[in-house]
Amino acid sequence: MNILLLASAFNSLTQRVHAELRDRGHTVAVELALPDSPLPETVRRHAPQLVVAPMLKTAIPEEVWTAHTCLVVHPGPVGDRGPSSLDWAIHEGVDQWGVTVLQADGEMDAGDVWACVPCRVPPVPKSELYRGEIADAALEAVLLAVERFAGGTYVPREQDVARTADARLRPRPYLDQSVRRIDWAEDSTHDVLRKLRAADSQPGVLDVLLGREWFLHGGHPETELRGRPGELLATRAGAVCRATKDGAVWIPELRPRRLPGQPPTYKLPAVRALGDRLPPLPDHALPLLPEVRHGTWTDIRYREDGNVGFLSFSFPGGAMSTEQCRRLLDAYREACERPTSVLVLGGERDFFSNGIHLGVIEAADDPAAESWANINAIDDLVEAVLTTTDRLVVAAVAGNAAAGGVMLALAADEVWCRSGAVLNPHYRLMGLYGSEYWTHTLPRKVGPATADRLMREALPVSSAGALRLGLVDRVVDCSPEEFAREVGGLAARLASLPATASRITAKKTELDRLESVTPLAGFREQELARMRRTFDDPDAPYHSLRRSFVHKERPACTPPHLGPARVAQTGQTPSAADVTGTAPHGVSSRPNG
């Protein structure tokens, strides 16, 4: 079937729906709903059999929904309406929610229902929930709705909010900052975390800190530190710890409030954002291998279970700055000193990695120099994984991965991917050739022809599609909450296999053979030479693309590579108009139509 996706941005859910529908043989194109876009004319040009809106912040014009069946994904159960569905759900502390696919009509979120799938709401940030449980339910609902539409006999059911038993399911307004505001003297740690999680990653919670207004992004509980409510207590891994009336929370990222006439602001690690404003505070870094496990937050953790080591990491947005790459490399080297035969590398439920940290690079005094430092730091990490010969390394890809993050996973001996993850194994849309030894690992995994196509098309790949291509070795079909446990069982089984010891022995032999024929250093040198030329050229598209990406600038038009004709096969370097202007795995403050 010829399906057109209408979206406000090519975000994580839109990417997943795009990839999964293509996996099932549908012809899929994407059009972004932009302010100056003549949407009725655009839709007519595509002549779709069905229109699907996975993430749309504006109403579909009447001229479109009267001419085509338009299915809108709403991240709430039947009866819920409004622009802040997930925000309200988390803010009110619900533990069960759902996703509804409804037909667009004259009233927002009020159309007939084609499918509705329930889901759990674990105590995680909104963006993590959106990419996890909500995305799983949304995909199931979309596929069911598409199947019902294709069958031609299904009659969608009318909504009847008046008969809805749950009083919370009703049209509700935008959740604004007056409701999100934190009262540090009165709010408990539980309430502070609930407000922070409901605002992640957009719009954040507006607050005053050290004489300036900031949006707070993210929040994790602290189990030991205490202080005067609102007081900054310590730093750790770029985050700041702030006291509540009965405890404290860690805040990983801050975004300054935009001043009149100034460009849009963007999130940065809290310590980096505060800069000279930050008073001297103790750095409460945790040892990687503590004798007893700490219950407090840290972004890198290690644990062991028998012959298996688990090195987990979780960086906001999946971006890895120079400092984060270096800390993870130090942790990796320390983990490799442990007497294990299998080392599992990856997060437990959200992003694996999206490669270098474009926000930190943009904020640097010399972005070219910081780009160079960041790419070398992640290359060092990938090299360490590639040259590990005394144990098997498994990349556990719990969530989405892109660019250098995909290549970090490919450096492992095996890649295990959760069924809901989306992979973007390309760099072209940021005007980069790429590094992280991709010219060695990607062709080795999928073959030269497929590697070239993936890089040229620059389209997302589902977990099932990645398995078919050979990009990953195993798909773990489970919920986000179950992934760590499932991986633990699989890793224990791998460590117990008699063949594992011989595989480890063969790694050393194979690396020696490779080094004698095509040394790894040669791949890195060739990749970095091209990257250096791009970084050092102020007129290279990378710099304008990076700025557009970080500042979330709207594109002038829908990127041509998202059309069904695959215009991207020309292989030309994109312009700023070729990117969506939003983080590829981000979540809008209004992820519904």
C-alpha positions in Angstrom: 0.0 0.0 0.0 1.1 3.6 -0.7 1.3 5.3 2.7 2.2 8.9 3.4 3.5 9.8 6.9 2.7 13.3 8.0 4.8 14.5 10.9 6.1 17.7 12.6 9.6 16.1 12.6 11.2 12.9 11.7 11.4 11.9 15.3 12.0 8.5 16.9 8.4 7.3 16.6 8.1 8.5 13.0 11.3 6.7 12.2 10.1 3.5 13.7 6.8 3.6 12.0 8.6 4.4 8.7 11.0 1.5 9.1 8.4 -1.1 10.2 5.9 -0.3 7.5 8.6 -0.6 4.9 9.6 -3.9 6.4 6.1 -5.1 5.7 6.3 -4.2 2.0 4.5 -0.8 2.0 5.7 2.1 0.0 6.3 4.8 2.5 7.0 8.5 2.0 7.3 11.3 4.6 6.1 14.9 4.5 6.9 17.4 7.3 4.1 19.7 8.3 6.0 23.0 8.0 4.5 26.5 8.4 4.8 27.5 4.7 4.1 24.0 3.3 0.9 23.8 1.2 -0.1 20.5 2.8 -3.2 19.8 0.6 -1.2 20.2 -2.6 1.6 18.1 -1.2 -0.7 15.3 -0.2 -2.4 15.3 -3.6 1.0 15.0 -5.2 1.8 11.8 -3.3 -1.7 10.3 -4.0 -1.6 8.1 -1.0 -4.0 5.3 -0.2 -3.6 6.1 3.5 -2.2 9.0 5.5 -0.7 8.2 9.0 0.5 10.9 11.4 2.8 9.4 14.0 3.7 12.7 15.6 1.9 15.9 14.5 1.7 19.1 16.5 -0.8 20.8 14.2 -4.3 19.9 12.9 -4.6 18.2 9.5 -6.4 20.5 7.1 -10.1 19.7 6.3 -9.2 19.5 2.6 -6.9 16.6 3.4 -8.9 14.6 5.9 -12.1 14.8 3.8 -10.2 13.5 0.8 -8.1 10.8 2.5 -8.4 8.6 5.5 -5.9 10.1 8.0 -4.9 8.1 11.0 -3.5 10.1 13.9 -1.4 8.6 16.7 -2.4 10.0 20.1 -0.2 9.0 23.1 -3.1 8.5 25.4 -6.1 6.0 25.9 -9.5 6.6 24.3 -11.0 9.7 25.8 -7.8 11.5 26.6 -7.3 14.7 24.6 -5.0 17.6 24.6 -1.4 18.6 23.8 0.3 17.3 26.9 -1.0 13.8 27.2 2.2 12.1 28.5 3.1 15.1 30.6 -0.2 14.9 32.5 0.0 11.1 32.9 3.4 11.3 34.5 2.6 14.5 36.5 -0.5 12.7 38.0 1.5 9.5 38.7 -0.6 7.0 36.6 0.9 3.6 36.2 -1.3 2.5 33.3 -1.8 4.4 30.0 -2.2 3.7 26.4 -1.9 4.8 22.8 -4.9 5.5 20.4 -5.0 5.6 16.6 -7.9 7.8 15.6 -9.2 9.2 12.4 -8.7 12.9 11.9 -11.8 15.1 11.7 -12.8 18.6 12.6 -12.0 18.3 16.4 -8.5 17.6 17.7 -8.1 14.1 19.1 -11.8 13.4 18.9 -12.1 11.3 15.8 -13.3 7.7 15.5 -11.0 5.1 16.9 -9.2 2.5 14.7 -7.0 1.0 17.4 -6.1 1.4 21.1 -3.3 -0.4 22.9 -2.6 -0.2 26.6 0.8 0.1 28.2 2.5 0.4 31.5 4.0 3.7 32.8 7.2 2.9 34.8 8.9 5.7 36.8 11.1 7.0 34.0 11.5 10.3 32.2 8.9 11.2 29.6 11.2 11.0 26.6 12.4 7.5 27.8 8.8 6.4 28.2 8.0 7.8 24.7 10.8 5.9 23.0 10.0 2.7 25.0 6.6 1.7 26.2 4.7 4.3 24.3 6.5 3.6 21.0 5.9 -0.2 21.4 2.2 0.4 22.0 2.0 3.0 19.2 3.6 0.7 16.7 1.3 -2.1 17.6 -1.7 0.2 17.3 -0.5 1.6 13.9 0.1 -1.8 12.4 -3.4 -3.0 13.6 -5.1 0.1 12.2 -3.3 -0.2 8.9 -4.3 -3.9 8.7 -7.9 -3.0 9.5 -7.9 -0.3 6.9 -6.4 -2.6 4.2 -9.1 -5.2 5.0 -11.8 -2.7 3.9 -14.5 -3.9 6.2 -13.6 -2.6 9.6 -15.8 0.3 11.0 -13.9 2.5 13.5 -15.8 3.1 16.7 -17.0 6.5 17.8 -15.5 8.1 20.9 -17.9 8.7 23.8 -16.0 10.6 26.5 -19.2 11.0 28.6 -19.2 7.2 29.2 -15.5 7.0 30.0 -15.2 5.5 33.5 -11.8 7.1 34.3 -12.3 10.8 35.2 -8.8 11.6 34.1 -9.6 10.8 30.5 -10.9 14.1 29.3 -9.8 17.1 27.2 -7.0 18.8 29.1 -5.0 22.0 28.5 -1.3 22.4 27.8 0.7 21.7 31.0 2.4 25.0 31.5 5.2 26.1 33.8 2.8 27.4 36.5 1.9 23.8 37.1 5.4 22.4 36.6 7.0 24.8 39.0 9.1 23.3 41.8 8.7 24.6 45.3 12.1 23.5 46.8 11.0 24.3 50.3 7.8 22.4 50.2 8.0 19.7 47.5 9.2 16.2 48.5 11.9 14.5 46.5 9.2 12.3 45.0 7.3 15.3 43.8 10.4 17.0 42.4 11.3 13.9 40.4 7.7 13.6 39.1 7.8 17.2 37.8 11.2 16.8 36.3 10.3 13.5 34.6 7.1 15.0 33.2 9.1 17.8 31.5 11.9 15.7 30.0 13.2 16.3 27.4 10.9 19.2 26.5 10.0 21.7 27.7 12.0 21.3 30.9 11.1 22.8 34.3 11.7 26.6 34.5 13.6 27.6 37.6 15.9 30.2 39.0 19.5 29.0 39.8 22.5 31.2 40.7 20.8 34.4 39.6 19.6 33.2 36.2 16.5 31.4 34.8 17.1 27.9 33.6 15.1 25.0 32.3 16.0 21.9 34.3 16.2 18.7 32.2 16.2 15.2 33.8 16.3 14.1 37.4 17.6 11.2 39.5 17.2 10.6 43.2 20.2 11.0 45.6 20.2 8.6 48.6 22.7 10.1 50.9 23.5 13.8 50.4 21.4 16.3 52.3 21.3 20.1 52.6 19.1 23.3 52.7 16.2 23.0 50.2 17.3 24.4 46.8 21.0 24.4 47.7 23.5 22.9 45.3 25.4 20.2 47.1 27.8 18.5 44.7 28.7 17.5 41.2 29.1 14.2 39.5 29.6 13.3 35.8 28.6 16.8 34.7 25.4 16.8 36.7 24.6 18.9 39.8 23.0 17.7 43.0 20.3 19.9 44.5 18.7 19.5 47.9 15.0 19.0 48.5 13.1 19.2 51.8 13.6 15.5 52.5 16.6 14.5 50.2 18.2 15.6 47.0 18.1 15.1 43.2 20.7 15.0 40.5 20.0 17.2 37.5 22.1 16.2 34.5 21.3 19.0 32.0 20.3 22.7 32.0 19.1 25.1 29.3 19.2 28.8 29.8 16.0 30.6 29.2 16.0 32.4 25.9 16.4 36.2 26.1 14.5 38.6 23.8 16.2 39.0 20.5 18.7 36.1 21.2 19.0 32.8 19.3 17.3 29.7 20.7 19.2 28.0 23.6 19.9 24.3 24.0 20.6 21.8 26.6 24.1 21.2 28.0 25.6 19.1 30.8 24.7 21.1 34.0 28.3 21.8 35.1 29.2 23.0 31.5 26.1 25.2 31.3 26.7 26.9 34.6 30.3 27.6 33.9 31.8 30.3 36.1 28.5 30.8 37.9 29.0 27.4 39.7 30.5 27.8 43.1 33.2 25.4 44.4 31.4 22.1 45.1 32.7 18.7 46.0 32.8 16.2 43.2 31.1 13.0 44.3 32.5 10.7 41.7 31.8 7.0 42.4 34.3 4.2 42.0 33.5 1.9 39.1 33.9 -1.3 41.1 32.6 -0.6 44.6 32.6 -3.3 47.2 28.9 -2.7 47.8 26.6 -1.4 45.1 25.5 2.3 45.4 21.8 3.1 45.1 22.5 6.6 44.0 22.7 7.8 40.4 25.7 7.6 38.1 25.9 7.5 34.4 28.3 4.5 34.2 27.9 1.4 36.3 29.6 -2.0 36.4 28.4 -5.3 38.0 29.3 -8.9 37.7 27.3 -12.1 37.7 29.6 -15.2 37.6 31.8 -15.0 34.5 29.8 -12.1 33.0 30.6 -8.4 33.5 28.0 -5.8 32.7 29.3 -2.3 31.9 26.2 -0.1 31.5 26.1 3.6 30.6 23.3 6.1 30.1 24.1 9.5 28.6 21.3 12.1 28.1 20.1 12.0 24.5 22.6 9.3 23.7 25.2 11.9 22.9 28.8 11.2 24.1 31.1 14.2 24.7 34.9 14.0 24.8 34.8 13.8 28.6 32.1 11.1 28.6 34.0 9.0 26.0 37.1 9.2 28.1 35.4 8.2 31.3 33.7 5.3 29.5 37.0 4.2 28.1 38.6 4.2 31.6 35.7 2.2 32.9 36.0 -0.3 30.0 39.7 -0.8 30.6 39.0 -1.4 34.3 36.2 -3.8 33.5 38.6 -5.7 31.2 40.9 -6.3 34.3 38.2 -8.4 35.9 38.2 -12.2 35.6 35.2 -12.6 33.2 34.8 -14.3 29.9 32.0 -12.2 28.6 31.6 -8.4 28.9 28.2 -6.9 28.1 28.4 -3.2 27.0 25.4 -1.0 26.8 22.5 0.7 28.6 19.7 -1.1 30.3 16.6 0.3 28.6 17.0 3.5 26.5 19.6 4.9 24.0 22.7 3.0 23.3 24.6 5.9 21.7 24.2 8.5 19.0 27.9 9.3 18.7 29.6 12.6 19.3 28.0 15.3 21.4 27.0 18.1 18.9 25.7 20.3 21.7 28.9 20.4 23.6 30.8 20.9 20.3 28.5 23.8 19.4 29.1 25.5 22.8 32.9 25.2 22.6 35.1 28.2 22.0 36.5 26.3 19.1 33.9 23.9 17.7 36.4 22.5 15.1 38.9 21.6 17.8 36.2 20.1 20.0 34.9 18.1 17.1 38.4 16.7 16.6 38.9 15.9 20.3 35.4 14.2 20.5 35.9 12.1 17.4 39.3 10.9 18.6 37.9 10.1 22.0 35.2 7.9 20.7 37.6 6.3 18.2 39.8 5.4 21.2 36.9 3.7 22.8 35.9 1.8 19.7 39.5 0.8 19.2 39.6 -0.6 22.7 36.6 -2.8 22.0 37.9 -3.9 18.6 41.2 -5.0 20.1 39.9 -6.9 23.2 41.0 -10.4 22.7 40.8 -12.0 26.2 37.0 -12.2 26.4 33.8 -11.9 24.2 32.2 -8.5 24.1 28.5 -8.1 23.6 26.9 -4.8 22.6 23.5 -4.7 24.3 21.4 -2.2 22.3 18.4 -1.5 24.5 17.3 1.6 22.6 18.0 3.7 19.6 21.5 4.2 18.1 22.8 6.4 15.4 26.0 7.2 13.5 29.1 6.6 15.7 26.9 4.9 18.3 26.0 2.2 15.8 29.7 1.7 14.9 30.5 1.4 18.6 28.1 -1.5 18.8 29.6 -3.1 15.7 33.0 -3.2 17.3 31.7 -5.9 19.7 31.8 -9.6 18.9 28.0 -9.8 19.0 25.3 -7.2 18.8 22.0 -7.9 20.7 19.2 -5.5 19.9 15.9 -4.9 21.6 13.0 -5.4 19.2 11.9 -1.8 19.6 15.2 -0.2 18.8 15.8 1.9 15.6 19.3 2.1 14.1 20.6 4.9 11.9 23.9 3.6 10.6 24.9 6.7 8.6 26.6 10.2 8.9 25.6 11.9 5.6 22.8 14.1 7.0 25.3 15.8 9.3 27.7 16.4 6.4 30.3 14.0 7.7 32.2 11.1 6.2 32.2 9.3 9.6 34.8 7.5 11.7 34.7 5.0 14.5 36.3 2.4 12.2 33.1 2.1 10.2 35.0 1.4 7.0 36.2 -1.8 8.6 33.2 -2.9 10.7 30.2 -2.1 8.6 31.3 -3.8 5.4 32.5 -6.7 7.5 29.0 -7.1 9.0 26.7 -6.5 6.0 29.0 -6.6 3.0 30.4 -3.7 0.9 27.3 -3.2 -1.3 24.8 -3.0 1.6 27.2 -0.8 3.6 27.3 1.6 0.7 23.5 1.6 0.4 23.0 2.2 4.1 25.3 5.2 4.1 23.9 6.6 0.9 20.2 6.2 1.7 20.5 7.5 5.2 17.2 5.9 6.3 16.4 4.3 9.7 16.5 0.6 10.1 14.3 -1.5 12.4 15.7 -4.2 14.6 14.2 -6.9 12.4 15.6 -5.2 9.3 19.0 -5.0 11.0 18.9 -8.7 11.7 18.1 -9.5 8.1 20.9 -7.4 6.9 23.4 -8.9 9.4 23.8 -5.5 11.1 22.8 -7.2 14.5 23.2 -10.8 15.6 20.2 -11.2 17.8 16.9 -9.4 18.4 15.6 -9.7 21.9 11.8 -9.5 21.7 10.8 -8.0 25.1 9.6 -4.8 26.8 12.1 -2.1 27.8 11.9 -3.2 31.4 12.7 -6.8 30.6 15.7 -6.2 28.4 18.4 -6.2 31.1 17.1 -9.4 32.6 16.8 -11.1 29.2 20.3 -10.0 28.2 21.7 -11.2 31.6 20.3 -14.7 31.0 21.6 -14.9 27.4 25.0 -13.6 28.5 25.3 -16.2 31.3 24.4 -18.9 28.7 27.1 -17.6 26.3 29.7 -17.7 29.1 28.8 -21.3 29.9 29.1 -22.6 26.4 32.2 -24.8 25.7 32.7 -23.0 22.4 33.2 -19.6 24.1 36.8 -20.4 25.2 37.8 -21.4 21.6 36.1 -18.2 20.2 38.2 -16.1 22.6 41.4 -17.9 21.5 40.5 -17.3 17.9 40.0 -13.6 18.5 43.7 -13.1 19.1 44.6 -15.1 16.0 42.2 -13.1 13.8 43.4 -9.8 15.1 47.0 -10.7 14.4 46.0 -11.8 10.9 44.1 -8.5 10.2 47.0 -6.4 11.5 49.4 -8.2 9.1 47.2 -7.5 6.1 45.1 -4.4 6.7 46.0 -2.8 10.1 43.2 -1.1 12.0 45.3 2.0 12.2 45.0 2.4 8.5 41.2 2.6 8.6 41.3 5.2 11.4 43.9 7.3 9.6 42.0 7.4 6.4 38.6 8.2 8.1 40.1 10.9 10.3 41.9 12.6 7.4 38.6 13.2 5.8 36.9 14.2 9.1 39.8 16.7 9.8 39.3 18.4 6.5 35.6 18.9 7.2 36.2 20.2 10.8 38.8 22.6 9.7 36.8 24.0 6.8 34.5 26.8 8.1 32.5 26.6 4.9 31.9 22.8 5.2 28.1 22.0 5.4 28.8 20.2 8.7 29.0 23.5 10.7 25.7 24.9 9.4 24.0 21.5 9.7 25.3 21.1 13.3 24.0 24.6 14.2 20.6 23.8 12.7 20.4 20.5 14.5 21.4 21.9 17.9 19.2 24.9 17.7 16.3 22.8 16.4 15.8 25.1 13.4 12.9 24.2 11.1 13.9 23.0 7.7 12.8 24.9 4.6 11.3 21.7 3.1 11.0 18.0 3.6 14.4 16.4 3.2 14.4 14.7 -0.2 15.8 11.4 1.1 12.5 10.8 2.9 10.5 10.6 -0.3 9.7 7.2 -2.0 11.9 7.9 -4.9 15.0 7.8 -2.7 16.6 11.0 -4.0 19.4 10.4 -1.5 21.0 7.8 -3.8 22.8 10.7 -5.5 25.2 10.6 -2.5 25.5 14.4 -2.5 26.3 16.2 0.7 23.1 17.7 2.2 22.4 21.3 2.9 20.7 22.6 6.0 17.4 22.2 4.4 18.0 18.4 4.2 17.7 17.8 8.0 14.6 18.0 10.1 16.0 20.5 12.6 15.2 18.3 15.6 17.0 15.6 17.4 16.4 12.4 15.4 15.4 10.5 18.6 13.8 13.4 20.5 10.3 13.8 21.7 8.1 16.9 21.0 6.3 18.7 23.7 3.2 17.8 21.7 3.7 14.3 20.3 0.1 13.9 19.0 -2.1 15.3 16.3 
